[in-house]
């Protein structure tokens, strides 16, 4: 497969940002939700999500994402608000939720550990399914999961250093530790029927825990189905006809769109590509995607979360799998090594990276307010 010249399938991106005021304090998006198509509230108060539509090309995705972020930034400037591209809010502030049945059910099922999820902002990448090759696409995404290291953007949780990818550690090893099948990376699948069976089993487990805790069946069914009741990082989405990768942190727009487009190039068009599992190392060539055994993938994922691009094994693996590792500069390695972060330092870091985001967007498309 020539991933640089194949016709990629449609792709879209969803990216979450913390919203702050001019003093670096977390605040609600408010009117920013109306600033652009695709701007939406998330389940916690100080987060805004910005989504693109399915885009035909890499250039189209980049232009639409930057246009939408730029429109939000223009309105934010009027309101004295800013967007922060960090995967956690860095500091130890209390993060409040928006009231909803869905969130209440998640708190019931996950328990106190759901607090970890409230401190996370990430990126979701969707790539259009290729009829007949959906499972190859899904398995390839599983093998590419260590690419999360390319955009790790915060090593801190509640003011303390945690890991190069603090958000990924919060999700996979802490929030869902008691219900691991809901949030961990799943093994490769052999066919669509196996994927469906897995979803149904996880949904049954979710329903059992929720109903045992007193949640009514009617409330459950109106908020969750088998697809939406799992948070595994790689998913086959029937409702959108996409394969979805949910692992990356939020980060600077230029970095997340670069990663999204590269991912779509690799897994988007497998027409003439042989995808097979028979290696401990993995590699992408012009005609073949060789996936490592799943246990080897997990070793790379663990290193991507703990060490990020400071791991030589991760860098080497991502290079073999078709990524230009040197093109990425993860924020997490810029801000690591500070020890405990006090509230003043957390606000200063948020302001610094809000400015970095604005410069990133301004370089691509000047804001009208300049």
LUMVEXMAR-969483 format. One line per field, with one value per residue (C-alpha): residue number from 1; x, y, z. Coordinates in steps of 0.1 Angstrom, whole numbers, plus 2048, in hexadecimal, padded with zeros to 3 digits. Each point is the difference from the previous one (the first is absolute). Example, Ala and Ser with C-alpha at 12.3 -4.5 7.8 and 13.67 -1.06 7.14 Angstrom:
BEGIN
num	(1|2)
east	(87B|80E)
north	(7D3|822)
up	(84E|7F9)
This chain:
BEGIN
num	(1|2|3|4|5|6|7|8|9|10|11|12|13|14|15|16|17|18|19|20|21|22|23|24|25|26|27|28|29|30|31|32|33|34|35|36|37|38|39|40|41|42|43|44|45|46|47|48|49|50|51|52|53|54|55|56|57|58|59|60|61|62|63|64|65|66|67|68|69|70|71|72|73|74|75|76|77|78|79|80|81|82|83|84|85|86|87|88|89|90|91|92|93|94|95|96|97|98|99|100|101|102|103|104|105|106|107|108|109|110|111|112|113|114|115|116|117|118|119|120|121|122|123|124|125|126|127|128|129|130|131|132|133|134|135|136|137|138|139|140|141|142|143|144|145|146|147|148|149|150|151|152|153|154|155|156|157|158|159|160|161|162|163|164|165|166|167|168|169|170|171|172|173|174|175|176|177|178|179|180|181|182|183|184|185|186|187|188|189|190|191|192|193|194|195|196|197|198|199|200|201|202|203|204|205|206|207|208|209|210|211|212|213|214|215|216|217|218|219|220|221|222|223|224|225|226|227|228|229|230|231|232|233|234|235|236|237|238|239|240|241|242|243|244|245|246|247|248|249|250|251|252|253|254|255|256|257|258|259|260|261|262|263|264|265|266|267|268|269|270|271|272|273|274|275|276|277|278|279|280|281|282|283|284|285|286|287|288|289|290|291|292|293|294|295|296|297|298|299|300|301|302|303|304|305|306|307|308|309|310|311|312|313|314|315|316|317|318|319|320|321|322|323|324|325|326|327|328|329|330|331|332|333|334|335|336|337|338|339|340|341|342|343|344|345|346|347|348|349|350|351|352|353|354|355|356|357|358|359|360|361|362|363|364|365|366|367|368|369|370)
east	(800|80D|7F1|80D|7EE|7E1|7DE|7F7|7DC|7ED|80C|7F4|80D|7F2|817|7F9|80F|7FF|7F0|811|7FC|81B|80E|804|7E3|7EA|7DE|7E1|800|7DF|7FA|81E|7E8|7EF|821|804|7EF|80C|807|7EF|800|811|7F4|816|7FB|821|804|7F6|800|806|7F6|806|7EA|80C|81B|80C|824|81C|7FF|7DA|802|81C|7ED|7DF|80F|814|7E3|7EA|81A|807|7DB|7FF|81F|7F2|7E2|815|814|7E0|7F6|822|803|81B|805|81B|80E|80B|7F3|7FA|7FA|822|7F4|7EB|7E0|7DF|7F1|7DA|7E9|7E2|7E1|7F3|7F2|81D|81B|7ED|7FF|825|808|7EA|812|823|7FD|819|81A|7EB|810|81F|7EB|7F5|825|805|7FE|807|7FD|7EB|809|7E6|80A|7E5|7FC|80B|7E6|80F|81F|7F1|810|822|7FB|7F6|81D|819|7F3|806|824|804|7F4|823|7FF|7EE|824|803|7E8|802|7F9|800|813|7ED|7E0|7F3|821|816|816|7F0|80D|809|7DC|7ED|7DF|805|80B|7E1|7E9|810|810|7EC|7DD|7F7|817|7E2|7EF|81D|7ED|7EE|81F|81E|80E|7EF|812|7FE|7E0|7FB|7DF|7E3|7EC|81B|800|7DA|802|81A|7EA|7E2|813|80E|7DD|7F1|81A|7FA|7DA|804|816|7E9|7DF|80F|807|7DC|801|7DF|801|7ED|81A|81C|7F1|7FA|824|815|801|81B|816|7FE|805|824|81F|81A|819|7FA|7DC|7EC|7E4|7E2|7EC|81A|80F|822|81D|807|820|7FA|823|812|801|7F4|81D|80A|7E9|81C|80C|7DF|7F6|822|7FB|7DC|809|81D|7EA|7E6|81B|80C|7DE|7E9|805|80B|7F5|822|80E|807|7F9|80D|80A|821|81B|80C|80C|7E7|806|7EF|80D|7F3|7EA|7FE|7F6|80F|7F0|813|7F1|7E8|815|81C|7E9|7F7|825|803|7E0|80C|821|7ED|7EC|81B|81D|7F2|81A|81C|7FC|818|7EB|7E1|812|80E|7DE|7EE|81A|7FC|7DA|802|802|819|807|817|7E3|7EF|809|7EA|7F7|804|826|801|7EE|80C|819|7F0|7F6|7E0|7ED|7F0|7E0|814|817|7E2|7EF|821|804|7DD|804|821|7F2|7E0|817|812|7DF|7F7|821|7FC|7DE|80C|81C|7E7|7E5|803|7E4|7EB|808|825)
north	(800|822|813|821|7FD|7EC|810|804|7FC|81B|80A|816|80C|80A|814|80C|81F|80E|822|81B|825|81A|7F7|7DB|7F4|7E5|80C|7F5|804|814|811|7EE|7E4|816|80D|7E5|7E1|7E2|812|7ED|7FD|7E1|7EF|816|825|80F|7EC|808|7E7|80A|7E7|7FF|7F1|7E1|80E|7F2|80A|809|825|802|7F2|818|81E|7F8|7F9|820|814|7F3|805|823|80A|7F4|814|820|7FD|7F6|820|815|7ED|800|7DA|7E9|7DC|7EA|7E2|7EC|7DD|808|822|7FA|80E|7F2|813|7F0|7F7|801|7EC|80B|7EE|7E4|7DD|7F3|80E|7F5|7DC|801|80C|7E4|7E5|80C|80E|818|7F8|813|820|7F8|804|823|80B|7F4|812|7EC|7FC|7E7|7F7|7F0|7EF|7F4|7DA|7EE|7E5|7DE|80D|80F|7E6|805|825|7FA|7E9|818|81B|7EA|7FB|825|809|808|81E|812|808|819|818|7FA|822|7FE|7EC|80D|7F6|817|812|7E2|7EE|7DF|7F4|80E|7F9|808|800|7DD|7F4|80F|7EF|7DE|7F8|814|809|7DE|7EB|7EE|7FB|7FB|7F3|821|817|7EB|7FA|7E1|7E3|7FC|7F2|7E6|80C|818|7E6|7FD|825|801|7E4|813|81F|7ED|7EF|821|810|7E4|805|825|7FB|7E7|817|81E|7EE|7F0|824|80A|80F|7F9|7ED|81C|81A|7E9|7F9|825|809|7E2|7E5|7E5|819|81D|7EC|7F8|818|7E9|816|7F0|7FA|7F6|819|7F3|820|815|7E4|809|7F1|816|807|810|7FF|821|81D|822|813|81D|7FE|7FC|7E2|7EE|806|7F4|7E0|7FB|804|7E8|7E6|804|7FB|7E0|7EF|812|7ED|7DC|7F6|7F1|7FA|7E0|804|7E4|7F8|7ED|815|80D|821|80B|813|813|7FB|809|7E1|7F3|80A|7E7|802|7F4|7E7|811|7FC|812|81C|803|804|81C|810|7FE|811|81B|808|7FE|80F|80E|808|7FD|7DB|7F5|7E0|816|817|7E3|7EE|81F|806|7DC|805|81E|81F|81D|801|81E|815|7FF|814|7F3|81B|7E7|7FF|826|804|7E1|800|81C|7EB|80A|81C|81A|813|81F|7EA|7ED|821|80C|7E0|801|824|7F8|7E4|813|819|7E3|7F4|822|804|7DD|80A|823|7F2|7EB|81A|824|809|81E|811|802)
up	(800|7F7|81D|7F3|7DE|808|7FE|825|80B|812|822|81C|822|822|817|824|810|823|801|816|807|7FC|822|7F7|815|7F3|7F5|7EC|7DA|801|7DE|7F0|7F8|7E6|7F1|7E6|7F2|812|821|81D|826|80F|820|816|804|7F4|7E0|7DC|7E4|7DC|7E5|7DA|7E6|7ED|7E8|7DF|802|818|7F5|805|823|809|7F2|811|822|7FF|7F4|81C|81B|7F2|802|824|808|7F1|816|81E|7FC|803|81F|812|7FC|7F1|7F6|810|7ED|81E|808|824|811|811|822|81C|7FA|805|7DE|801|7E9|7EC|80E|7EA|804|7EB|817|81F|7F3|7F8|823|80E|7EB|802|824|810|7E5|7E7|80E|7EB|7E0|80A|7FD|7DC|7DF|7E0|7DB|7EC|7DC|7E9|7DF|7E8|7FF|7E1|7F7|804|812|820|816|7F1|806|824|807|7F0|817|81E|7F5|7FA|823|80D|7E8|81D|80C|7E3|810|825|80E|826|81A|81D|813|81B|803|802|7E6|7F5|7DE|7DE|7F6|820|7EF|7F1|822|810|7E8|7FC|821|819|7F5|7F2|815|811|7DE|7E9|7E2|7FD|7FD|7F6|7DD|7F2|7EE|7DB|7F2|7E5|7F1|805|812|81B|804|804|81A|814|800|80B|81D|80C|7FD|815|81A|801|802|81D|815|7F9|808|81F|80B|7FA|7DE|7ED|7DF|7EF|80A|7F5|7DE|7FA|806|7F6|7E5|7FC|7EC|818|820|7FA|800|7F1|7EC|7DE|7F4|7E2|7FE|7ED|807|7ED|7E9|80D|813|81D|813|822|80F|7F8|818|7F6|7F3|7E9|7E1|7E7|813|804|7DB|7F5|814|7F5|7DB|803|811|7E5|7E5|810|808|7E8|7E0|802|7DD|7F6|823|812|826|815|824|801|811|821|7F1|7E5|7E0|7E4|7DC|7DE|7FE|823|824|818|822|81F|817|818|81F|7EE|7F7|825|809|7E7|80D|824|7F7|7EB|81F|81A|7EC|7E0|7E5|81A|7FA|7E4|7FB|7FA|7E8|7EC|7FF|7F4|7E5|7F3|800|7E9|816|7FD|825|7FD|7F3|822|81F|81C|81A|81C|7FC|801|821|813|81C|815|81E|811|7ED|817|7F5|7F3|7EB|7F2|7F5|7F1|7EC|7F3|7F5|7EF|7EC|7F8|7EF|7EE|7F3|7F3|7EF|7F0|7F2|7F6|7EB|7ED|7FD|80D|819|7F6|821|7F9)
